[in-house]
Amino acid sequence: MKLSDSVKSISYLKAHASELFREISDEHKTLIITQNGEAKVIVQDLELYEQTQDSLALLKILAQSSKSKREGNYKTTGQTFKTIRSRIKNL
């Protein structure tokens, strides 16, 4: 998808809203909406937005994990299973 095909003015959006929404939804597209020639808003297919949010959440988890490992704030698998077995035994 070419970026130039994804940029529309707000007046174009107003005039062709239902057509654009159908296209965005059917083709899982993202549009950049401009106002006075300046990019202002993104209009995105809901499914694509949800996938993006899921990806960001996973990246945050990976970043937190890397930080914890660098800081030495983690347990090995052996330590974790030892803790679990101990908790089960004490039930």
N, C-alpha and C positions, 0 to 999 in steps of 0.2 A: 504494500500500500504506500503510495507516494504521499508525503506530507502535504503537498500542495492540493491534493484532492480532499484532504481532511480539514481544511480551513474554510469556514463559512462565516459570513457576516451575520450579525444579529438580525438584520432586516431580512436576510435570506431565510434564517431560521423561522422568523415570524410568518413569512409567506408560505413556507413549505414544511411546517412542523410535522404534520402527520406522515408525510412522505419520508422525511428524514428519520423520524422515529422508527418507522417500519424498516428502513434500510439499515439503521444502526442495530436494531434488534436482530434482523434476519442474517446480517453479515458479521455480527459481533465487532462492530467498528467503534472507533473513538473519533469524535469531531472536536476541533478547536473552534470556539466561537469568538469572533472579534467584535470589538466596539470601537468605532472611530479609528479603525486600522490597527488596533492593538489587541493582542490575545488576552482574553478575559476569563473564559470559562471552558471547561471540558465537559462534553456530553458523551457518556459512555454506556454501552450495553451493560445491563445489570449483571449478567453472568460473567462477563469479562472483568467488571469491577470486583465482584466477589473473589474471582481467581487472583486478582492483583492483591487484594487484602490478605488472602490466605498466604500468598507468597511472601508478603511483607512480614506477616506474623512468624513464618518459619525462619526468615532471615534474622529477625530479632532474637528468636530462640537460639539460633546458631551463634550470634554475636554475644549473647549472654553466656552461653556455654564456653566459648573461647575465652572470654574475660575471666570466668570462674577458674578455668584450667590454668591460665597465665598466673592468676593470683594464688593458685594452690588450694582453692576452695572447692574441693570435690572429694568423692570417695571412689575407691576402686570397686570393681564388680564384686570382688571377694569380700570387701568390707560391707558393701550393701547387703549381700546375701547373709552375712553373719548377723547383721542388725535385724534383718527380717526374721531369721530363724530364732533369734533371741526373743523378739516380740511375740512370735507364735508360741514359743515355749512358755512364756509368762502369761498366756491367756487363761 
